[in-house]
Amino acid sequence: MNDILDKYKQIQLDDESEELFDVFSFSHSDSNEYNLRSSTELKNKDRVLLQKVLYYSAKSKGLEHTAIEKLLDLTIKELDYQYTRKEHLDNKSGFLLTLWGIFTVSLVDRQILKDMMGYIASGKLLQIVFGIMFFLSLLVSLLCVVSSLMIGKMYRFEFNEVEANFLSVSLDKEISYVALLEAYTNICVRNLKTEKDRKKLLDISIISIAIYVVITILI
């Protein structure tokens, strides 16, 4: 990918387009916000160059002769799907948290808590392992569910610089499309990472609950 981008490093825009690109090029900042910032201030120079290639193609060929609009549409649809999947993960987290609460309450009503404490104090290796796994599975399940909820933030496009956004769409259609594509693509990538991390945590929580149930049945 870098080799391909290297071929376009010498791209020259006309003065007006170069000035618009420098002002309105879009990229995410370290603060997780998606603001319009000068391309000279952005750290990720490859992303800036990629935007410039898209902008140059749109200006030289015409936006209708590129797939930028189609790609932007697909990216926005993917973002909508991500919000739907987020709701599913939130519901799953809520269910697991409720299940954990039921199991915890059951410890108060049953002899199992005293039995587990007796296992750990028995001095027998197998019983000690069972006792530790019993309490550890319950703790790990809770921590994973809570962690999943805590990292469940989904990034969105934020209109933090309203005037700049309005200016970009009024002054140059092509730079607006490139800027929005960059913003939404970055948002989708970050959301996918968050989604993957949440799924992993919830899978661990489910396994921990399964271990808890098996130990409860065995004793």
C-alpha positions as CSV (number, residue, x, y, z in Angstrom):
1,M,0.0,0.0,0.0
2,N,2.8,2.4,0.9
3,D,4.5,1.7,-2.5
4,I,1.3,2.7,-4.3
5,L,1.0,5.9,-2.2
6,D,4.6,6.8,-2.9
7,K,3.7,7.1,-6.6
8,Y,1.2,9.9,-5.7
9,K,3.4,12.0,-3.4
10,Q,4.1,14.4,-6.2
11,I,0.4,15.1,-6.9
12,Q,-0.2,18.8,-7.5
13,L,-3.5,20.4,-7.0
14,D,-4.3,23.9,-8.3
15,D,-3.8,26.6,-5.7
16,E,-7.4,26.9,-4.7
17,S,-7.9,23.2,-4.3
18,E,-4.6,22.9,-2.4
19,E,-5.7,25.6,0.0
20,L,-9.2,23.9,0.5
21,F,-7.6,20.5,1.1
22,D,-5.2,21.9,3.7
23,V,-8.0,23.5,5.6
24,F,-10.7,20.8,5.3
25,S,-8.8,17.5,5.2
26,F,-10.3,15.2,7.8
27,S,-8.7,12.8,10.3
28,H,-9.2,11.5,13.8
29,S,-7.2,13.1,16.6
30,D,-5.6,11.5,19.6
31,S,-8.5,12.8,21.7
32,N,-10.9,10.4,19.9
33,E,-12.7,13.4,18.3
34,Y,-13.3,13.8,14.6
35,N,-12.7,17.4,13.8
36,L,-11.7,19.3,10.7
37,R,-8.0,20.1,11.1
38,S,-5.3,21.4,8.9
39,S,-3.5,18.5,7.1
40,T,-0.2,20.0,8.1
41,E,-1.1,19.3,11.7
42,L,-2.1,15.7,11.3
43,K,0.4,13.0,12.4
44,N,-0.8,10.3,10.1
45,K,0.7,11.5,6.8
46,D,-0.2,8.4,4.9
47,R,-3.9,9.0,5.6
48,V,-3.6,12.6,4.5
49,L,-1.9,11.5,1.3
50,L,-4.6,8.9,0.7
51,Q,-7.2,11.6,1.1
52,K,-5.3,13.8,-1.3
53,V,-5.3,11.0,-3.9
54,L,-9.1,10.6,-3.6
55,Y,-9.6,14.4,-3.8
56,Y,-7.3,14.7,-6.9
57,S,-9.2,11.8,-8.6
58,A,-12.6,13.3,-7.8
59,K,-11.5,16.8,-9.1
60,S,-9.8,15.5,-12.2
61,K,-12.2,12.8,-13.3
62,G,-15.4,14.1,-11.7
63,L,-17.0,12.7,-8.6
64,E,-19.5,10.7,-10.7
65,H,-16.6,8.8,-12.3
66,T,-15.3,7.5,-9.0
67,A,-16.8,5.1,-6.4
68,I,-16.3,7.6,-3.6
69,E,-20.1,8.2,-3.1
70,K,-20.8,4.5,-3.2
71,L,-18.1,3.7,-0.7
72,L,-19.3,6.5,1.6
73,D,-22.8,5.1,1.4
74,L,-21.6,1.6,2.3
75,T,-19.5,2.9,5.2
76,I,-22.5,4.8,6.7
77,K,-24.7,1.6,6.3
78,E,-22.0,-0.4,8.1
79,L,-22.0,2.2,10.9
80,D,-25.8,1.7,11.2
81,Y,-25.2,-2.1,11.5
82,Q,-22.6,-1.4,14.2
83,Y,-25.1,0.5,16.3
84,T,-27.6,-2.4,15.9
85,R,-24.9,-4.9,17.0
86,K,-24.0,-2.6,19.9
87,E,-27.6,-2.9,21.2
88,H,-27.4,-6.7,20.9
89,L,-24.1,-6.7,22.9
90,D,-25.7,-4.3,25.5
91,N,-28.7,-6.7,25.9
92,K,-26.3,-9.7,26.2
93,S,-24.3,-7.9,28.9
94,G,-27.4,-7.0,30.8
95,F,-28.7,-10.6,30.7
96,L,-25.3,-11.9,31.9
97,L,-25.2,-9.3,34.7
98,T,-28.8,-10.3,35.8
99,L,-27.7,-14.0,35.7
100,W,-24.7,-13.2,37.8
101,G,-27.0,-11.5,40.3
102,I,-29.3,-14.5,40.5
103,F,-26.3,-16.8,41.1
104,T,-24.9,-14.5,43.8
105,V,-28.3,-14.3,45.6
106,S,-28.5,-18.1,45.5
107,L,-25.3,-18.3,47.5
108,V,-27.1,-16.7,50.4
109,D,-30.0,-19.0,50.3
110,R,-28.1,-22.3,49.9
111,Q,-25.5,-24.2,51.8
112,I,-23.1,-24.1,48.8
113,L,-21.2,-21.1,50.1
114,K,-20.3,-22.8,53.3
115,D,-19.5,-26.0,51.4
116,M,-17.1,-24.1,49.1
117,M,-15.3,-22.5,52.1
118,G,-15.1,-25.9,53.6
119,Y,-13.5,-27.2,50.4
120,I,-10.8,-24.6,50.4
121,A,-10.1,-25.2,54.1
122,S,-10.1,-29.0,53.8
123,G,-6.4,-29.2,52.7
124,K,-7.3,-31.6,49.9
125,L,-5.9,-30.5,46.6
126,L,-8.9,-31.4,44.4
127,Q,-11.4,-29.7,46.8
128,I,-9.2,-26.6,47.1
129,V,-9.1,-26.4,43.2
130,F,-12.9,-26.7,43.0
131,G,-13.4,-24.1,45.7
132,I,-11.0,-21.6,44.1
133,M,-12.5,-22.2,40.6
134,F,-16.0,-21.7,42.0
135,F,-15.3,-18.2,43.4
136,L,-12.9,-17.2,40.6
137,S,-15.4,-18.1,37.9
138,L,-18.0,-15.9,39.6
139,L,-15.6,-13.0,39.9
140,V,-14.2,-13.3,36.4
141,S,-17.7,-13.4,35.0
142,L,-18.6,-10.1,36.7
143,L,-15.4,-8.3,35.8
144,C,-15.8,-9.3,32.1
145,V,-19.4,-8.1,31.9
146,V,-18.7,-4.8,33.7
147,S,-15.6,-4.3,31.5
148,S,-17.8,-5.0,28.4
149,L,-20.2,-2.3,29.4
150,M,-17.5,0.2,30.3
151,I,-15.8,0.0,26.9
152,G,-19.1,-0.1,25.0
153,K,-18.9,3.4,23.8
154,M,-19.5,3.8,20.1
155,Y,-17.8,6.6,18.2
156,R,-20.0,9.0,16.2
157,F,-19.4,11.8,13.8
158,E,-19.3,15.0,15.9
159,F,-20.1,18.4,14.4
160,N,-17.6,20.2,16.8
161,E,-16.8,22.8,14.2
162,V,-20.1,23.7,12.7
163,E,-18.9,26.6,10.6
164,A,-16.0,24.6,9.1
165,N,-18.4,21.8,8.2
166,F,-20.8,24.2,6.5
167,L,-18.0,25.9,4.7
168,S,-16.6,22.6,3.4
169,V,-19.9,21.5,1.8
170,S,-20.6,24.9,0.4
171,L,-17.1,25.6,-1.1
172,D,-16.2,22.2,-2.6
173,K,-18.3,19.1,-3.0
174,E,-15.4,16.8,-3.6
175,I,-13.5,17.7,-0.4
176,S,-16.7,17.2,1.6
177,Y,-17.1,13.7,0.3
178,V,-13.4,12.9,1.0
179,A,-13.6,14.4,4.5
180,L,-16.7,12.5,5.4
181,L,-15.3,9.2,4.0
182,E,-12.2,9.6,6.1
183,A,-14.2,10.4,9.2
184,Y,-16.7,7.6,8.9
185,T,-14.1,5.0,7.9
186,N,-12.0,5.9,11.0
187,I,-15.2,5.6,13.2
188,C,-16.1,2.2,11.7
189,V,-12.6,0.8,12.3
190,R,-12.5,2.0,15.9
191,N,-16.0,0.6,16.5
192,L,-15.1,-2.7,15.1
193,K,-12.2,-3.0,17.5
194,T,-14.4,-2.1,20.4
195,E,-17.0,-4.6,19.2
196,K,-14.4,-7.4,18.9
197,D,-13.0,-6.6,22.4
198,R,-16.6,-6.7,23.9
199,K,-17.4,-10.0,22.2
200,K,-14.2,-11.5,23.7
201,L,-15.0,-10.3,27.2
202,L,-18.6,-11.7,27.0
203,D,-17.4,-15.0,25.7
204,I,-15.0,-15.3,28.7
205,S,-18.0,-14.3,31.0
206,I,-20.2,-17.1,29.5
207,I,-17.4,-19.7,29.9
208,S,-16.9,-18.6,33.5
209,I,-20.6,-18.9,34.2
210,A,-20.6,-22.3,32.6
211,I,-17.7,-23.4,34.9
212,Y,-19.7,-22.1,37.9
213,V,-22.8,-24.1,36.9
214,V,-20.8,-27.3,36.4
215,I,-19.0,-27.0,39.7
216,T,-22.4,-26.3,41.4
217,I,-23.9,-29.4,39.8
218,L,-20.9,-31.6,40.7
219,I,-20.9,-30.8,44.4
